[in-house]
Each structure stands twice: as C-alpha cells, then as structure tokens.
Amino acid sequence: MKAFLKNYRQAPRKVRLVAGLIRGKNVAEAIAELDFLAKRAGLPIKKLLLSAVSNAKQMGIEKENLFIKELRVDKGITMKRMMPAAMGTGHRINKRTSHLNILLGERVLEVAKTKKPRTKASLVRGK
C-alpha cells in the first residue's frame, strides 16, 4: 500500500501545495480533485496514487476502503546550472527535484449494532 516517485523535476514547495489538498481523503475523492486541479503536479501525484491503489489490490484490499494516510514530499537532488549575467559574470540557477512517498491506509467500515425493538412495557418504564 506504498508507492514512491523519486527525482520528480519540480520544486518540493510547489508539489506540497497539491499534496496538502488530498492528504487524509479517501481515494475516490482525491482522484476527482486531482482531475480538475490546475497545477502541474496534479498528474504525477494522480499516477502515484493509482500505483499505490494497484499495489493494494495485489494484496487483496478493496479500493473503496482506502484513504491517503501519508503523502510526504521531500527534497531531492538539486541540479546546478549557470545563467550568463552582466559584465561577464554568471548567476547560479538551482533546478530542484522532489521525492514523493505515499502510504495508503485501510478504513474498515463498522457495521452498526441493531437495537432491540422497543416494547410497550419498556416505554412505560422509561428504558
């Protein structure tokens, strides 16, 4: 019920915005939200989520019972590049990457206990 994506070429700060939206939601809600999100990180996170769901199915867990227990975005490697600047100098540009880890949890739906039917005698006694 785990999946990870390493060296995704987008800054962790931007990816965390999307991760915060779906953390704690069930899988169906998260997929629906990621479909209509206007952020670039939406598609890779959706693919990662579907991969984790597929891993859970291999273990025999139903998709309806799953929710996003943990979605962690860590910083990956930083590629250093140079940009020419005025008077023969150069400025460094950091191209940041992200590592994403997703962990799905299983919510077991509890069956509600049925009450005994109330009789006329119990209504009189106030029970």
PyMOL commands that place a pseudoatom at each C-alpha (Angstrom):
pseudoatom trace, name=CA, resn=MET, resi=1, chain=A, elem=C, hetatm=0, pos=[0.000, 0.000, 0.000]
pseudoatom trace, name=CA, resn=LYS, resi=2, chain=A, elem=C, hetatm=0, pos=[3.031, 2.188, -0.613]
pseudoatom trace, name=CA, resn=ALA, resi=3, chain=A, elem=C, hetatm=0, pos=[4.387, 3.847, -3.714]
pseudoatom trace, name=CA, resn=PHE, resi=4, chain=A, elem=C, hetatm=0, pos=[7.126, 6.368, -4.320]
pseudoatom trace, name=CA, resn=LEU, resi=5, chain=A, elem=C, hetatm=0, pos=[8.299, 8.730, -7.052]
pseudoatom trace, name=CA, resn=LYS, resi=6, chain=A, elem=C, hetatm=0, pos=[11.893, 9.871, -6.986]
pseudoatom trace, name=CA, resn=ASN, resi=7, chain=A, elem=C, hetatm=0, pos=[13.579, 12.806, -8.727]
pseudoatom trace, name=CA, resn=TYR, resi=8, chain=A, elem=C, hetatm=0, pos=[10.374, 14.423, -9.977]
pseudoatom trace, name=CA, resn=ARG, resi=9, chain=A, elem=C, hetatm=0, pos=[11.508, 17.619, -11.722]
pseudoatom trace, name=CA, resn=GLN, resi=10, chain=A, elem=C, hetatm=0, pos=[9.501, 20.198, -9.828]
pseudoatom trace, name=CA, resn=ALA, resi=11, chain=A, elem=C, hetatm=0, pos=[10.346, 22.091, -6.672]
pseudoatom trace, name=CA, resn=PRO, resi=12, chain=A, elem=C, hetatm=0, pos=[9.059, 20.483, -3.456]
pseudoatom trace, name=CA, resn=ARG, resi=13, chain=A, elem=C, hetatm=0, pos=[7.476, 23.755, -2.361]
pseudoatom trace, name=CA, resn=LYS, resi=14, chain=A, elem=C, hetatm=0, pos=[5.145, 23.667, -5.377]
pseudoatom trace, name=CA, resn=VAL, resi=15, chain=A, elem=C, hetatm=0, pos=[4.371, 19.954, -5.048]
pseudoatom trace, name=CA, resn=ARG, resi=16, chain=A, elem=C, hetatm=0, pos=[3.477, 20.332, -1.350]
pseudoatom trace, name=CA, resn=LEU, resi=17, chain=A, elem=C, hetatm=0, pos=[0.613, 22.659, -2.300]
pseudoatom trace, name=CA, resn=VAL, resi=18, chain=A, elem=C, hetatm=0, pos=[-1.062, 19.809, -4.173]
pseudoatom trace, name=CA, resn=ALA, resi=19, chain=A, elem=C, hetatm=0, pos=[-0.136, 17.173, -1.587]
pseudoatom trace, name=CA, resn=GLY, resi=20, chain=A, elem=C, hetatm=0, pos=[-1.792, 19.183, 1.169]
pseudoatom trace, name=CA, resn=LEU, resi=21, chain=A, elem=C, hetatm=0, pos=[-5.092, 19.217, -0.708]
pseudoatom trace, name=CA, resn=ILE, resi=22, chain=A, elem=C, hetatm=0, pos=[-5.545, 15.463, -0.846]
pseudoatom trace, name=CA, resn=ARG, resi=23, chain=A, elem=C, hetatm=0, pos=[-3.873, 14.300, 2.374]
pseudoatom trace, name=CA, resn=GLY, resi=24, chain=A, elem=C, hetatm=0, pos=[-6.347, 12.376, 4.554]
pseudoatom trace, name=CA, resn=LYS, resi=25, chain=A, elem=C, hetatm=0, pos=[-9.039, 11.995, 1.873]
pseudoatom trace, name=CA, resn=ASN, resi=26, chain=A, elem=C, hetatm=0, pos=[-10.326, 8.724, 0.534]
pseudoatom trace, name=CA, resn=VAL, resi=27, chain=A, elem=C, hetatm=0, pos=[-9.024, 7.581, -2.844]
pseudoatom trace, name=CA, resn=ALA, resi=28, chain=A, elem=C, hetatm=0, pos=[-12.124, 8.382, -4.917]
pseudoatom trace, name=CA, resn=GLU, resi=29, chain=A, elem=C, hetatm=0, pos=[-12.307, 11.971, -3.609]
pseudoatom trace, name=CA, resn=ALA, resi=30, chain=A, elem=C, hetatm=0, pos=[-8.581, 12.510, -4.163]
pseudoatom trace, name=CA, resn=ILE, resi=31, chain=A, elem=C, hetatm=0, pos=[-8.692, 11.276, -7.766]
pseudoatom trace, name=CA, resn=ALA, resi=32, chain=A, elem=C, hetatm=0, pos=[-11.688, 13.506, -8.531]
pseudoatom trace, name=CA, resn=GLU, resi=33, chain=A, elem=C, hetatm=0, pos=[-9.915, 16.530, -7.060]
pseudoatom trace, name=CA, resn=LEU, resi=34, chain=A, elem=C, hetatm=0, pos=[-6.659, 15.860, -8.912]
pseudoatom trace, name=CA, resn=ASP, resi=35, chain=A, elem=C, hetatm=0, pos=[-8.511, 15.527, -12.236]
pseudoatom trace, name=CA, resn=PHE, resi=36, chain=A, elem=C, hetatm=0, pos=[-9.709, 19.133, -12.110]
pseudoatom trace, name=CA, resn=LEU, resi=37, chain=A, elem=C, hetatm=0, pos=[-6.730, 20.761, -10.434]
pseudoatom trace, name=CA, resn=ALA, resi=38, chain=A, elem=C, hetatm=0, pos=[-4.882, 23.464, -12.395]
pseudoatom trace, name=CA, resn=LYS, resi=39, chain=A, elem=C, hetatm=0, pos=[-1.432, 22.560, -11.077]
pseudoatom trace, name=CA, resn=ARG, resi=40, chain=A, elem=C, hetatm=0, pos=[1.319, 20.723, -12.930]
pseudoatom trace, name=CA, resn=ALA, resi=41, chain=A, elem=C, hetatm=0, pos=[1.981, 18.380, -10.000]
pseudoatom trace, name=CA, resn=GLY, resi=42, chain=A, elem=C, hetatm=0, pos=[-1.602, 17.063, -10.194]
pseudoatom trace, name=CA, resn=LEU, resi=43, chain=A, elem=C, hetatm=0, pos=[-0.962, 14.460, -12.909]
pseudoatom trace, name=CA, resn=PRO, resi=44, chain=A, elem=C, hetatm=0, pos=[2.181, 12.830, -11.400]
pseudoatom trace, name=CA, resn=ILE, resi=45, chain=A, elem=C, hetatm=0, pos=[0.556, 12.662, -7.961]
pseudoatom trace, name=CA, resn=LYS, resi=46, chain=A, elem=C, hetatm=0, pos=[-2.533, 11.060, -9.517]
pseudoatom trace, name=CA, resn=LYS, resi=47, chain=A, elem=C, hetatm=0, pos=[-0.361, 8.460, -11.262]
pseudoatom trace, name=CA, resn=LEU, resi=48, chain=A, elem=C, hetatm=0, pos=[1.447, 7.783, -7.984]
pseudoatom trace, name=CA, resn=LEU, resi=49, chain=A, elem=C, hetatm=0, pos=[-1.881, 7.385, -6.174]
pseudoatom trace, name=CA, resn=LEU, resi=50, chain=A, elem=C, hetatm=0, pos=[-3.169, 4.946, -8.806]
pseudoatom trace, name=CA, resn=SER, resi=51, chain=A, elem=C, hetatm=0, pos=[0.082, 2.976, -8.488]
pseudoatom trace, name=CA, resn=ALA, resi=52, chain=A, elem=C, hetatm=0, pos=[-0.397, 2.692, -4.720]
pseudoatom trace, name=CA, resn=VAL, resi=53, chain=A, elem=C, hetatm=0, pos=[-4.026, 1.589, -5.258]
pseudoatom trace, name=CA, resn=SER, resi=54, chain=A, elem=C, hetatm=0, pos=[-2.816, -1.070, -7.681]
pseudoatom trace, name=CA, resn=ASN, resi=55, chain=A, elem=C, hetatm=0, pos=[-0.284, -2.279, -5.095]
pseudoatom trace, name=CA, resn=ALA, resi=56, chain=A, elem=C, hetatm=0, pos=[-3.102, -2.522, -2.543]
pseudoatom trace, name=CA, resn=LYS, resi=57, chain=A, elem=C, hetatm=0, pos=[-5.274, -4.518, -4.961]
pseudoatom trace, name=CA, resn=GLN, resi=58, chain=A, elem=C, hetatm=0, pos=[-2.433, -7.030, -5.312]
pseudoatom trace, name=CA, resn=MET, resi=59, chain=A, elem=C, hetatm=0, pos=[-2.658, -7.524, -1.551]
pseudoatom trace, name=CA, resn=GLY, resi=60, chain=A, elem=C, hetatm=0, pos=[-6.423, -8.074, -1.789]
pseudoatom trace, name=CA, resn=ILE, resi=61, chain=A, elem=C, hetatm=0, pos=[-7.666, -4.759, -0.404]
pseudoatom trace, name=CA, resn=GLU, resi=62, chain=A, elem=C, hetatm=0, pos=[-10.706, -3.050, -1.904]
pseudoatom trace, name=CA, resn=LYS, resi=63, chain=A, elem=C, hetatm=0, pos=[-10.301, 0.429, -3.394]
pseudoatom trace, name=CA, resn=GLU, resi=64, chain=A, elem=C, hetatm=0, pos=[-13.374, 1.753, -1.551]
pseudoatom trace, name=CA, resn=ASN, resi=65, chain=A, elem=C, hetatm=0, pos=[-11.759, 1.128, 1.856]
pseudoatom trace, name=CA, resn=LEU, resi=66, chain=A, elem=C, hetatm=0, pos=[-8.536, 3.039, 1.111]
pseudoatom trace, name=CA, resn=PHE, resi=67, chain=A, elem=C, hetatm=0, pos=[-7.596, 6.547, 2.183]
pseudoatom trace, name=CA, resn=ILE, resi=68, chain=A, elem=C, hetatm=0, pos=[-4.397, 8.588, 1.980]
pseudoatom trace, name=CA, resn=LYS, resi=69, chain=A, elem=C, hetatm=0, pos=[-2.744, 8.062, 5.336]
pseudoatom trace, name=CA, resn=GLU, resi=70, chain=A, elem=C, hetatm=0, pos=[0.505, 9.820, 4.496]
pseudoatom trace, name=CA, resn=LEU, resi=71, chain=A, elem=C, hetatm=0, pos=[1.744, 11.786, 1.490]
pseudoatom trace, name=CA, resn=ARG, resi=72, chain=A, elem=C, hetatm=0, pos=[5.240, 13.079, 2.070]
pseudoatom trace, name=CA, resn=VAL, resi=73, chain=A, elem=C, hetatm=0, pos=[7.140, 15.408, -0.270]
pseudoatom trace, name=CA, resn=ASP, resi=74, chain=A, elem=C, hetatm=0, pos=[10.869, 15.572, 0.407]
pseudoatom trace, name=CA, resn=LYS, resi=75, chain=A, elem=C, hetatm=0, pos=[13.528, 17.464, -1.474]
pseudoatom trace, name=CA, resn=GLY, resi=76, chain=A, elem=C, hetatm=0, pos=[15.576, 15.526, -3.979]
pseudoatom trace, name=CA, resn=ILE, resi=77, chain=A, elem=C, hetatm=0, pos=[18.801, 16.427, -5.727]
pseudoatom trace, name=CA, resn=THR, resi=78, chain=A, elem=C, hetatm=0, pos=[19.364, 19.982, -6.921]
pseudoatom trace, name=CA, resn=MET, resi=79, chain=A, elem=C, hetatm=0, pos=[20.845, 20.413, -10.388]
pseudoatom trace, name=CA, resn=LYS, resi=80, chain=A, elem=C, hetatm=0, pos=[23.094, 23.463, -10.538]
pseudoatom trace, name=CA, resn=ARG, resi=81, chain=A, elem=C, hetatm=0, pos=[23.126, 25.463, -13.785]
pseudoatom trace, name=CA, resn=MET, resi=82, chain=A, elem=C, hetatm=0, pos=[24.695, 28.792, -14.746]
pseudoatom trace, name=CA, resn=MET, resi=83, chain=A, elem=C, hetatm=0, pos=[22.988, 31.748, -16.414]
pseudoatom trace, name=CA, resn=PRO, resi=84, chain=A, elem=C, hetatm=0, pos=[25.181, 34.399, -18.066]
pseudoatom trace, name=CA, resn=ALA, resi=85, chain=A, elem=C, hetatm=0, pos=[24.797, 37.802, -16.445]
pseudoatom trace, name=CA, resn=ALA, resi=86, chain=A, elem=C, hetatm=0, pos=[26.100, 41.328, -16.944]
pseudoatom trace, name=CA, resn=MET, resi=87, chain=A, elem=C, hetatm=0, pos=[29.813, 42.167, -17.266]
pseudoatom trace, name=CA, resn=GLY, resi=88, chain=A, elem=C, hetatm=0, pos=[30.955, 38.604, -17.837]
pseudoatom trace, name=CA, resn=THR, resi=89, chain=A, elem=C, hetatm=0, pos=[29.598, 37.218, -14.600]
pseudoatom trace, name=CA, resn=GLY, resi=90, chain=A, elem=C, hetatm=0, pos=[27.322, 34.257, -14.078]
pseudoatom trace, name=CA, resn=HIS, resi=91, chain=A, elem=C, hetatm=0, pos=[24.460, 33.544, -11.712]
pseudoatom trace, name=CA, resn=ARG, resi=92, chain=A, elem=C, hetatm=0, pos=[23.648, 30.085, -10.465]
pseudoatom trace, name=CA, resn=ILE, resi=93, chain=A, elem=C, hetatm=0, pos=[20.220, 28.605, -11.121]
pseudoatom trace, name=CA, resn=ASN, resi=94, chain=A, elem=C, hetatm=0, pos=[19.049, 25.753, -8.901]
pseudoatom trace, name=CA, resn=LYS, resi=95, chain=A, elem=C, hetatm=0, pos=[16.774, 23.240, -10.606]
pseudoatom trace, name=CA, resn=ARG, resi=96, chain=A, elem=C, hetatm=0, pos=[15.145, 21.447, -7.713]
pseudoatom trace, name=CA, resn=THR, resi=97, chain=A, elem=C, hetatm=0, pos=[13.622, 17.969, -7.636]
pseudoatom trace, name=CA, resn=SER, resi=98, chain=A, elem=C, hetatm=0, pos=[11.202, 16.210, -5.307]
pseudoatom trace, name=CA, resn=HIS, resi=99, chain=A, elem=C, hetatm=0, pos=[10.825, 12.753, -3.791]
pseudoatom trace, name=CA, resn=LEU, resi=100, chain=A, elem=C, hetatm=0, pos=[7.218, 11.710, -3.164]
pseudoatom trace, name=CA, resn=ASN, resi=101, chain=A, elem=C, hetatm=0, pos=[6.149, 8.898, -0.828]
pseudoatom trace, name=CA, resn=ILE, resi=102, chain=A, elem=C, hetatm=0, pos=[2.522, 7.841, -0.486]
pseudoatom trace, name=CA, resn=LEU, resi=103, chain=A, elem=C, hetatm=0, pos=[1.111, 5.493, 2.113]
pseudoatom trace, name=CA, resn=LEU, resi=104, chain=A, elem=C, hetatm=0, pos=[-2.488, 4.310, 1.939]
pseudoatom trace, name=CA, resn=GLY, resi=105, chain=A, elem=C, hetatm=0, pos=[-4.445, 3.185, 4.967]
pseudoatom trace, name=CA, resn=GLU, resi=106, chain=A, elem=C, hetatm=0, pos=[-7.479, 0.938, 5.150]
pseudoatom trace, name=CA, resn=ARG, resi=107, chain=A, elem=C, hetatm=0, pos=[-10.697, 2.141, 6.735]
pseudoatom trace, name=CA, resn=VAL, resi=108, chain=A, elem=C, hetatm=0, pos=[-12.778, -0.753, 7.892]
pseudoatom trace, name=CA, resn=LEU, resi=109, chain=A, elem=C, hetatm=0, pos=[-16.430, 0.221, 7.872]
pseudoatom trace, name=CA, resn=GLU, resi=110, chain=A, elem=C, hetatm=0, pos=[-18.081, -0.768, 11.111]
pseudoatom trace, name=CA, resn=VAL, resi=111, chain=A, elem=C, hetatm=0, pos=[-21.475, -2.397, 10.963]
pseudoatom trace, name=CA, resn=ALA, resi=112, chain=A, elem=C, hetatm=0, pos=[-23.938, -0.585, 13.210]
pseudoatom trace, name=CA, resn=LYS, resi=113, chain=A, elem=C, hetatm=0, pos=[-25.447, -2.647, 16.007]
pseudoatom trace, name=CA, resn=THR, resi=114, chain=A, elem=C, hetatm=0, pos=[-29.150, -3.167, 15.665]
pseudoatom trace, name=CA, resn=LYS, resi=115, chain=A, elem=C, hetatm=0, pos=[-31.248, -2.178, 18.633]
pseudoatom trace, name=CA, resn=LYS, resi=116, chain=A, elem=C, hetatm=0, pos=[-33.818, -4.443, 20.163]
pseudoatom trace, name=CA, resn=PRO, resi=117, chain=A, elem=C, hetatm=0, pos=[-37.313, -3.439, 19.161]
pseudoatom trace, name=CA, resn=ARG, resi=118, chain=A, elem=C, hetatm=0, pos=[-38.919, -1.402, 21.921]
pseudoatom trace, name=CA, resn=THR, resi=119, chain=A, elem=C, hetatm=0, pos=[-41.935, -2.924, 23.531]
pseudoatom trace, name=CA, resn=LYS, resi=120, chain=A, elem=C, hetatm=0, pos=[-44.820, -1.112, 25.122]
pseudoatom trace, name=CA, resn=ALA, resi=121, chain=A, elem=C, hetatm=0, pos=[-43.700, -2.211, 28.584]
pseudoatom trace, name=CA, resn=SER, resi=122, chain=A, elem=C, hetatm=0, pos=[-40.218, -0.704, 28.172]
pseudoatom trace, name=CA, resn=LEU, resi=123, chain=A, elem=C, hetatm=0, pos=[-41.672, 2.606, 27.039]
pseudoatom trace, name=CA, resn=VAL, resi=124, chain=A, elem=C, hetatm=0, pos=[-43.760, 2.835, 30.229]
pseudoatom trace, name=CA, resn=ARG, resi=125, chain=A, elem=C, hetatm=0, pos=[-40.763, 2.087, 32.456]
pseudoatom trace, name=CA, resn=GLY, resi=126, chain=A, elem=C, hetatm=0, pos=[-38.627, 4.635, 30.554]
pseudoatom trace, name=CA, resn=LYS, resi=127, chain=A, elem=C, hetatm=0, pos=[-35.926, 2.277, 29.340]
for i in range(1, 127): cmd.bond("trace and resi %d" % i, "trace and resi %d" % (i + 1))
show_as sticks, trace
zoom trace
